[in-house]
Amino acid sequence: MTNNNTINQETIESLCDRLQSATRIEDRRDTVYALEVLSKKCKLEVGTKSIILLANILQGDRTDLDSIQLVLEALTNLIAYDVGSDEEQSDLPQGITVQFTELYIQNKKRVHVVLELIAKTNFNVRRAAIRFLTALLTNCTEELQDIILESGPAGFSKLLDLLEDKREVIRNDALLLFQVLIRSNWCIQGIFVLEYGFERLLRILVSKYGSDGNVTIEDCLSIILTLFESNQSNQSYFRRRSYIPRLFSFFERGLIGEKLWSIQKVTNIHLLLKIIQTLVSPTNSNENIIACQRTVKQCGILRRLCIMLMLTTVPDDILSETINTIADIVRGNIENQQFLGSIMDITAEVQQLVKLEIFWVYYID
């Protein structure tokens, strides 16, 4: 093992020397490729000796897109840890990936370069840049959020445009990026909403119509839920733009179909129910609660949720969450309570126990 470590160290030192002295594009590309190959199993050594050298390549001549892609992939390997990979170095110091991230972002221009690369139309470079930025954000969220905000509206707009990319894999990677980017930052959330972020997410959902068991749907719903949590302004915007009916219409058929629910569908419906609960949460202002309760009833959500209670195919955890959601929709709202009562009276199939659970939940508060 010691001999192997020594050989690897010598190899990495030699590669770094070659990278600094290379004058031909082909030589530099081959050297970067060799470092990329070693960037997982020799993460500590490669990161310590080459991360600044790799960063400098991104800030220099970027005409060789193959080299740029390899640099981005190597950097991503250095600041991320793939738990499921056998190639990862096992004896790493704690927090080393975060330390490498902090080293990279010491110079903000290095982050600006990544934003510029994301704007490039080359598929491989764009995708590698998105994944690298996502890894940077994951490790140093607040610092990266500030740097991205400092880059100005144009930089943020370029990121939002990724949600409109015609290539599905780019859109999917962008969704993962935004899940981290908007986290706990009201300023970024506000820009996302004002730049028609909700509209872009709904368009992605529409493109997935009929496949409510898709992981892309989970990513879209996760972003919407994050935007709603502790942010009544975003909730009000979503309601005033009539997005609630559009969101629900996507799931309307899926809520009552399929005898066997996939794990992914359970996850997606669970997120949808959480979104509804957030809109009518008792922690919101009374004005917002009443408005959302009215909209939820008018667009048929309450009725559909009641129908779900009759289905024997609905998983137990979804049934329990549905009961909680219905309770929030009717809590303190006489009109919705009367509607629920009328549905219960004419629906013999609904077990008495379910009825008692609903009334217990919303009366206990």
N, C-alpha and C positions, 0 to 999 in steps of 0.2 A: 504493500500500500504506500509506504514511504517513497519507494522508487518511482511509483506511478505519479505521486504528487510532485516529486522533483521534476520528472519529465514534463508534466503538464505545465508547471511553473516556467520551466525553460522555454517550452513551446509558446506560451502566452507572451513572455517577454520578447521573444524573437518576432512574433507576429506584430506586437505593438511597435517595435523598432522599424519593422518593414512598413507598417502603416504610415509612420511619420516620414519615411524617406521615399515612399512610392511616388513616382512621377507619371507613370502610365495608368490610365483608367482601369485596364484589365488587371494589373497587379493589385491595385487598391481594392477592386471588387473581389478578387480571390482571397485577399487577406481578411476583408470584412466577413466574407462567407465562412472562413475558418474560425473566426471569433464567434460568429453566430452559432456555429455547431457546438462550440465549447461553452456557450453562455448559460447553459442550464447546469450541466454536470460539474462545471468549474466556475460557478456563479461568483463566488467571493473574489477569486483571483482575477477573472476577466473584468468584473466590475471595478475593482480597485485600480487596475492598471489601464483600462481602456475607455471608461465611460466618458471622460472628457474628450478623448481623441475622437470617439464616435460622435459626440455632440458637435465637435468642430466641423466634422464632415457635413452635417446638416446645415451648418451656417456658411459653408463654403460653396463650391461649385456643385449645383444640383442637377446638372444636365444628364448624368448617368442615373436614370431612374431605378435600374436594377440594384445599384449600390445603395441608393437611398432606401429602397424597400428592405434590404438586408440590414442596414443600420437600424432602422425602426424596429425590426423584428428582434434584433439582438438587444436593443435597449429595453424592449418590453420584457424579454426573458429575464433581464437583470433586475428589474424592479417589481416583477410579479413572481408568485410561487405557485406552480401547478401541482396541487396536492396529489392528483391522480396520475402523475407522470413518474415513471421509473428513472427518467433521465435527470431529475432534479438532484442537486447536491444535498446530502442529508445532514451534514454537520455544520450548518450555517449559524453564525452568531445571531442572537435574537434581534429582530428589527433591522436587519441589514438591508432589506429591500426598501424600507422607508428612508434609511440613511442614503442610499443611492439616489432615491427620488429627490431628497433635500439637496444633495450635491448637484443634481442636474438643474434644478429650478433656482439655484442661487443667482443665475443670470436669467432674468425674465425674457430676454431675447430668444433664448432657447425654446421657450414655450410659444412665443410668437411665430417662430419658424414652423413649429408643428401645426399651428393654425393655418399657416400659408400652404403647407403641404396637403392639408385636408381639402383645401379649395381646389387642388389640382384634379383634373378629370381622369388621370391614369388610375385604373381600378385598384391595382395592387398597392400603389403608394397611398392612395386615399384610405383604403381599408387598414393598412398597417399603421397609418398616422392616427386614425380613429381609435384603434385598440391601444396604442401607446398613450394617447391622451387620457383614455379611460383608466388605464393603470396608474398614471400620474395622479389623477383625480381621486382614485380610490385610496391612495396612500397619504396624500396631503390635500384633502378636500378644500378646506378653507383657503389655503394659500393659492391653490389653482383657481378657485372661484374668483378671488380678488384679481389675479393676473388677467384672467379672461375678461373680467369687467373693465379693467384698465385698457384693454385692447380696443375698446370702443364698440359702437353698435355694429360696425361692419363685420368685426370678428365673430360676434354672436350670431349675426344673420347668416354667416357662412355655415355655422353649425346647424342652425335651424333648417337651412336648405337641404341638409342631409336627409331629413324626413320626407323630402319630395324626390329623392333620387330614384330613378327608374329601376335601379338594380336592388332587388329585394334584400340581398345580403348586406348591402350598405345601410339600408333603412333599419334593418334589424340591429346592426352594430350601433347605429346612432341612438336607438331606443335604450340600449344598455348604457351608453354614454350619458344620456339625459337623466336616467334614473339616479346617477351619482351627482351630476352637475347641479340639479335643482334642489338637492337635499339641504334643508334647514337654511335656505337663503332666500328671503322674501324679495330681495331686489332682482335676483335672477328669475325667480318664479314670476314676478310681475312682468319682466321683459318677455318671458316665454309666452305668457297669456296675451299680452298686447300685440305680439308678433304672430298672432293666430296659431299659437301652439295647439290649442284644443281642436281647432279646425283640422290641422294637419294630422293629429292623432285619430280623429274620427274618420278621416279619409282612409287611413291605413286600416282601420277596423272594417270599413265598408269593403275594402279590397279583399278582406278575409271572410266576407259574408258566407254563412253556411258551414263554417269550420270553427265553431265556438270552443273546440278542444285544441286550439293552436297556442304555442308558447308566445308567439308575437302578440297575441291578444292579452296574455298575462302582462307582458311588458308595457303595453299601452295603458292598461287598467292600473298598473302599479304607479305609473307617472301621474295619472289623473288623481288617484287616491292621495299621493304625496302632495299634490297641488291643493287638495281640499283640506288636508289636516291642519287645524288651527289657523285657517285662512278663509274667513267668511267672505272676503272680497272676491276671491277666486270662485267661491261657490255661487255668489250672487251673479257674477259675470256669466258663469256657465248656464245658470237658470234663465237670465234675461236674454241670452242669445238663442234660447230654445234648443239647447244641446241635450237636455235631459231626455226628451222623446227620441232624439236621434240615437243616443247611446243605447237606450232600452230597446229600440226597434231591432237592433242588431241581434239581441239575445231572445227576442220574443218567442221565436219558434223553438229555439234550443232549450228553453226553460221547461217545456212540456214534452220533449221528444226523448228518444233513446231509452231502451230498457236498461242498458248497462252504461253507466257513466264512467268515462275514462278519468284517470287521476288528474290529467290536465284540465278537463272540463270542470271537475270539482273545484280545482284551484281558481279557475276563471270566474265561475259563478260565485264562489266565496268572495272574491274581490269585488264583484258587482254589488253584492249585498252590503259589503262594507262601505262602498261608495254611497249607496242609498242611505245607510245608517248615518254616515257623516253629514249628509245634506240635511237630515231631520234630527240631528243630535240635540239633546236637551241643553248642551253647553253653548249652542248658538243663540243669537238674539231671537226674541220671540217673533219679530217681524220676518226674519229669514226662515224660521221653522215653519210658520204658517204658510208662507209663500211656497216653500218646497213641498210641504205636505199636500197643498192644493194641486201643484203640478204633477206630483207623483200619482195622485188619484186620477187626475184628468187624462193623463196619457196611458192609463191602464195598468200601471205597475202594481197597484194594490190588488186589483182583480186577478192578475196573473199569479201573484204570490199566494193568494188564497187558493187558486186552482192547484198550485204545487202541493198544498197540504193534503190534497185528495189522492195524490199519486203514490203508489207503492214502490215506484222505481227510484224515488228521490233518496239519496244516501242520508243516513241519520244525522250526520254533522251539518249537512246543508239544510235539512228539515229544521233542526234546532236554530240555525242562524236565520232561517226564513221567519220563524216565529218571533225572534227578537226584532227582526226588521219590520214586520207587520206591527208589532207593539209600538215601535218608534213612530211609525207612520200615523197611527191613530191616537197616540198619546196627547191628551189635552185638546183634541179636535173632534167636536161633536159630530160634524158632518161625516168625517171618515169613520167614526165609531158606528154611526147609524148604517153606513154602507157595509161595513164589516158584519154588523149584526144581520143585515138582510141576506148577505151571502151565506152566513152560517145557518140561518133559518131554513134556507131552501136547499142546503147541501147536506143531505143525510149521510153522505159518504165520509164526511169529516168526523173523525173519532171525537167523542166527548172529551177525552183526555187532552187532545190538541186544543180544543176550544177553551178549556179551563186554563191551559198553559198561557194562551194569548191574553186572556182577561187578567190572569194573575200578574203577568209581566207589566202590563200597562197600568193596572190599578195600584200595584205595590208602590209605584213611584208617586 
